[in-house]
């Protein structure tokens, strides 16, 4: 996982993007059995800063509410706009909430 994290940091750097490591946490995703079978603590760090392991993502309900609200807006304007315009609206009011979420799935 550390190798993947370094790869992400490298990609961000190449693309002139930054990662605020102080605001970065990680979560282990898998079946209860596989997560429970992990031996020992998982320690991840980047730029010599230890990342905190969390059990839940707290921002998800807020993001879900915003996306739902914006989907309702899109639904209301759908009958009067062309598909191209709907796509533009989607990209401006919904996609920003989902495009910055990066989820890495690996086998445990």
Residue frames relative to the residue before (quaternion, step in Angstrom):
aa qw qx qy qz dx dy dz
X 1.0000 0.0000 0.0000 0.0000 0.00 0.00 0.00
X 0.6155 0.5480 -0.3498 0.4456 3.57 1.04 -0.71
X 0.6254 0.5349 -0.3288 0.4633 3.57 1.03 -0.80
X 0.6579 0.4982 -0.3047 0.4756 3.60 0.95 -0.87
X 0.6414 0.5287 -0.3157 0.4575 3.57 0.99 -0.82
X 0.6459 0.4978 -0.3122 0.4873 3.57 1.00 -0.79
X 0.6268 0.5371 -0.3287 0.4589 3.58 1.06 -0.73
X 0.6365 0.5115 -0.3199 0.4805 3.56 1.01 -0.80
X 0.6530 0.5115 -0.3103 0.4645 3.58 0.92 -0.91
X 0.6411 0.5184 -0.3162 0.4694 3.58 1.01 -0.80
X 0.6527 0.5091 -0.3113 0.4667 3.59 0.93 -0.90
X 0.6371 0.5232 -0.3260 0.4628 3.58 0.96 -0.85
X 0.6598 0.5158 -0.3039 0.4541 3.57 0.91 -0.91
X 0.6526 0.5154 -0.3081 0.4621 3.58 0.90 -0.93
X 0.7422 0.3864 -0.2068 0.5070 3.58 1.05 -0.78
X 0.4897 -0.7108 0.3891 0.3218 3.55 1.32 0.47
X 0.4730 0.6174 -0.4646 0.4234 3.54 1.02 0.94
X 0.2489 -0.7707 0.5646 0.1590 3.55 -1.16 0.44
X 0.2560 -0.7274 0.6167 0.1581 3.51 -1.29 0.46
X 0.2883 -0.7424 0.5778 0.1785 3.56 -0.73 1.05
X 0.2763 -0.8092 0.5009 0.1341 3.54 -0.03 1.34
X 0.6255 0.5558 -0.3428 0.4269 3.59 1.07 -0.64
X 0.7233 0.3784 -0.2353 0.5275 3.60 1.22 -0.40
X 0.5647 0.6170 -0.3656 0.4085 3.58 1.29 0.16
X 0.0404 -0.7668 0.6405 -0.0125 3.54 -0.91 1.04
X 0.2232 -0.7585 0.5818 0.1906 3.56 -1.25 0.04
X 0.1674 -0.7674 0.6146 0.0728 3.50 -1.26 0.57
X 0.3354 -0.7174 0.5751 0.2050 3.56 -0.99 0.86
X 0.1067 -0.7971 0.5941 0.0166 3.55 -0.78 1.10
X 0.3914 0.6854 -0.5462 0.2806 3.54 -0.90 0.95
X 0.6815 -0.4336 0.3507 0.4738 3.54 -1.26 -0.07
X 0.6491 -0.5233 0.3689 0.4107 3.58 -1.16 0.50
X 0.6531 0.5312 -0.3161 0.4375 3.56 0.97 -0.87
X 0.6932 0.4711 -0.2907 0.4616 3.59 0.87 -0.91
X 0.6463 0.5043 -0.3267 0.4704 3.58 0.98 -0.81
X 0.6642 0.5036 -0.3011 0.4632 3.59 0.98 -0.86
X 0.6700 0.5200 -0.3041 0.4338 3.58 1.08 -0.64
X 0.4772 0.6587 -0.4551 0.3623 3.60 1.21 -0.14
X 0.2783 -0.7737 0.5487 0.1513 3.53 -0.79 0.99
X 0.8342 0.1736 -0.1437 0.5033 3.55 -0.94 0.90
X 0.6337 -0.5227 0.4202 0.3856 3.48 -1.37 0.04
X 0.3202 -0.6951 0.6018 0.2285 3.53 -1.19 0.55
X 0.0624 -0.7979 0.5995 0.0010 3.56 -0.67 1.10
X 0.0030 -0.7808 0.6240 -0.0297 3.53 -0.78 1.07
X 0.0434 0.7833 -0.6195 0.0254 3.54 -1.03 0.77
X 0.0857 -0.7644 0.6375 0.0437 3.49 -1.27 0.52
X 0.8256 0.0281 -0.0840 0.5573 3.55 -0.82 1.02
X 0.6555 -0.5526 0.2777 0.4334 3.56 1.04 0.91
X 0.5747 0.5367 -0.3971 0.4733 3.58 1.20 0.49
X 0.3866 -0.7340 0.5187 0.2069 3.56 -0.75 1.12
X 0.3089 -0.7442 0.5649 0.1780 3.58 -0.88 0.97
X 0.4059 -0.7141 0.5194 0.2357 3.55 -1.07 0.75
X 0.3453 -0.7122 0.5737 0.2109 3.54 -1.04 0.84
X 0.0882 -0.7917 0.6041 0.0227 3.57 -0.86 1.00
X 0.4125 -0.7183 0.5075 0.2374 3.56 -1.22 0.46
X 0.7864 0.1328 -0.0759 0.5985 3.58 1.24 -0.24
X 0.3702 -0.6821 0.5811 0.2451 3.51 -1.28 0.45
X 0.2961 -0.8122 0.4806 0.1469 3.56 -0.39 1.22
X 0.6464 0.5468 -0.3298 0.4176 3.60 1.10 -0.53
X 0.4997 0.7021 -0.4175 0.2884 3.60 1.16 -0.41
X 0.6564 0.4915 -0.3607 0.4444 3.70 0.78 -0.73
X 0.6390 0.5238 -0.3236 0.4612 3.58 1.01 -0.78
X 0.6569 0.4934 -0.3026 0.4832 3.58 0.92 -0.88
X 0.6384 0.5310 -0.3286 0.4500 3.59 0.95 -0.85
X 0.6498 0.5166 -0.3170 0.4587 3.59 0.95 -0.84
X 0.6732 0.4953 -0.2979 0.4612 3.57 0.91 -0.88
X 0.6588 0.4949 -0.3107 0.4738 3.58 0.94 -0.86
X 0.6373 0.5220 -0.3269 0.4631 3.60 0.97 -0.83
X 0.6461 0.5148 -0.3193 0.4643 3.59 0.92 -0.89
X 0.6994 0.4700 -0.2721 0.4646 3.57 0.89 -0.93
X 0.6038 0.5310 -0.3596 0.4734 3.60 1.11 -0.56
X 0.6274 0.5267 -0.3326 0.4673 3.58 1.06 -0.70
X 0.6118 0.5283 -0.3414 0.4796 3.58 1.06 -0.70
X 0.6574 0.5139 -0.2980 0.4635 3.55 0.93 -0.96
X 0.6387 0.5368 -0.3145 0.4529 3.57 1.01 -0.83
X 0.6668 0.5154 -0.2976 0.4485 3.59 1.02 -0.82
X 0.7385 0.4019 -0.2372 0.4866 3.60 0.98 -0.77
X 0.4294 0.7474 -0.4284 0.2710 3.59 1.26 -0.25
X 0.6941 0.4943 -0.3194 0.4147 3.65 0.77 -0.85
X 0.7668 0.3967 -0.2081 0.4597 3.62 1.06 -0.55
X 0.7020 0.4448 -0.2676 0.4876 3.60 1.25 -0.05
X 0.5275 -0.6000 0.4999 0.3343 3.52 -1.29 0.46
X 0.6724 -0.5054 0.3633 0.4007 3.55 -1.26 0.46
X 0.6310 0.5461 -0.3368 0.4361 3.59 0.96 -0.85
X 0.6674 0.4920 -0.2939 0.4756 3.57 1.00 -0.85
X 0.6266 0.5365 -0.3289 0.4598 3.56 1.03 -0.77
X 0.6389 0.5172 -0.3182 0.4723 3.56 1.01 -0.82
X 0.6423 0.5168 -0.3224 0.4652 3.59 0.97 -0.82
X 0.6562 0.4967 -0.3122 0.4746 3.58 0.94 -0.85
X 0.6189 0.5394 -0.3380 0.4602 3.58 0.97 -0.85
X 0.6962 0.4861 -0.2787 0.4488 3.55 0.84 -1.00
X 0.7175 0.4450 -0.2697 0.4630 3.59 1.07 -0.55
X 0.8103 0.2921 -0.1605 0.4821 3.64 0.98 -0.66
X 0.7415 0.3592 -0.2276 0.5189 3.61 1.19 -0.23
X 0.6761 0.5397 -0.3038 0.3991 3.56 0.77 -1.02
X 0.6158 0.5570 -0.3814 0.4062 3.67 0.91 -0.64
X 0.6537 0.5145 -0.3219 0.4519 3.59 1.08 -0.61
X 0.7496 0.3881 -0.2199 0.4890 3.57 1.10 -0.54
X 0.6425 0.5755 -0.3395 0.3751 3.60 1.02 -0.65
X 0.6875 0.4815 -0.3061 0.4492 3.61 1.09 -0.50
X 0.5710 0.5710 -0.3931 0.4397 3.56 1.26 -0.11
X 0.0716 -0.7888 0.6105 0.0008 3.53 -0.64 1.14
X 0.0284 -0.7953 0.6054 -0.0153 3.54 -0.67 1.10
X 0.1553 -0.7822 0.5999 0.0651 3.52 -0.79 1.04
X 0.1163 -0.7850 0.6061 0.0532 3.57 -0.73 1.04
X 0.0381 0.7835 -0.6185 0.0467 3.51 -0.92 0.91
X 0.5231 -0.6031 0.4764 0.3683 3.52 -1.20 0.25
X 0.3229 -0.7443 0.5582 0.1736 3.50 -0.96 0.93
